[in-house]
Amino acid sequence: MTAANEKSLTDKKPSCIIIFLCKNCVPAGGKLPVQWNEEGVHVRIREIPCSGKVDAQYMMHALEGDVGGIFVITCPVGECTLSQGNYRAEMRVKTVQRLLAEAGLDPKRAGIAHCKAGVTIEGLKGIIGDAVRTIAGTAVAAQS
């Protein structure tokens, strides 16, 4: 990787952030848009059957493209409908963060949050907004 490419990967505000959202977190009858712009960043929602289905390889592949960051939203701790999905997701996000750090990239480009029991659509949007600000803020801080 050239110095120019490495600088562009770390020093620009991300153009896109992918949110992997466990479908069990979405309240019954609730619906999030699949994409929108927030804080000048394109947000894409990928609803998945269980956060445990997110694989480190998929997350790394997403970060290879024009994606500035990825974020996984899981069921509340200890309340995964499929037993240990949120635990598996947490371990995989930590693996991605470690790999990013080893590659000299900011590990905060990957993150995870456990939603609270009974979360509303507005609550999910708040979690997503916090994730966008964290990931976008990390990239902007690198520019300074």
Beta strands, then each sheet from edge to edge (+ up, - down):
strand 1: 16-22
strand 2: 35-38
strand 3: 41-48
strand 4: 69-74
strand 5: 110-114
sheet 1: 2+ 3- 1- 4- 5-
end
